[in-house]
Amino acid sequence: MPVKSRLPELLKERKIQNPYQLEKLTGLGRGTCRRAFIDPLWVPNPQVMEVICKTLGLQPGDFLYYEESCKGGEVFN
């Protein structure tokens, strides 16, 4: 998957040490917070992304990035 998340490292930078702290801060569900905290391949749905952005003062581009996945210069149209 070419879109990845920097959210786990941003949370640690902001001194959010575990999913429970993220849950209390955002009001999001436990499973959502766990995935946000530990899974760099997880891309949140728009509603979750809005809560994360509002709560943490981020823009989606602050924690989501595109990583090229094709090799050999292939371009898909």
C-alpha positions in Angstrom: 0.0 0.0 0.0 1.6 3.3 -1.1 -0.1 5.6 1.4 1.4 5.3 4.9 0.9 7.0 8.2 3.5 8.9 10.4 0.9 9.0 13.2 2.6 6.5 15.5 5.8 8.6 15.6 3.9 11.9 15.8 1.9 10.7 18.8 5.1 9.7 20.6 6.6 13.1 19.8 3.6 14.7 21.4 4.1 12.6 24.6 1.0 10.4 23.9 2.5 7.2 25.2 -0.2 4.6 24.6 -3.6 4.1 22.9 -5.5 4.7 26.2 -4.1 8.3 26.3 -5.2 8.8 22.7 -8.6 7.4 23.5 -9.1 9.8 26.4 -7.8 12.8 24.4 -9.9 12.2 21.3 -12.9 10.3 22.4 -12.3 7.7 19.6 -12.9 4.0 20.2 -10.2 1.8 21.8 -9.6 -0.3 18.6 -9.3 2.9 16.5 -6.8 4.4 18.9 -4.8 1.2 19.0 -4.5 1.0 15.2 -3.6 4.7 15.0 -0.9 4.2 17.6 0.8 1.1 16.3 0.0 0.6 12.6 1.9 2.7 10.1 -0.1 1.2 7.2 -3.5 2.3 8.7 -5.2 5.2 6.9 -8.1 6.6 9.0 -11.6 7.2 7.5 -12.6 10.9 7.0 -14.5 11.1 10.3 -11.6 9.8 12.3 -9.1 11.9 10.4 -11.2 15.0 11.3 -11.1 14.2 15.0 -7.4 13.5 14.9 -6.7 16.8 13.0 -8.9 18.9 15.3 -7.6 17.3 18.5 -3.9 17.3 17.7 -3.9 20.5 15.5 -2.7 18.6 12.5 -3.4 18.6 8.8 -3.8 15.2 7.0 -0.5 15.9 5.1 1.3 16.1 8.5 0.8 12.4 9.1 -0.1 10.8 5.8 2.4 10.4 2.9 2.7 8.6 -0.4 5.5 6.1 -0.9 6.1 4.9 -4.4 5.3 1.2 -4.7 6.1 0.3 -8.3 9.5 -0.7 -9.4 11.4 -0.2 -12.6 9.9 3.2 -13.5 6.4 1.8 -14.2 3.7 4.4 -14.3 0.0 3.5 -13.9 -2.6 5.6 -15.6 
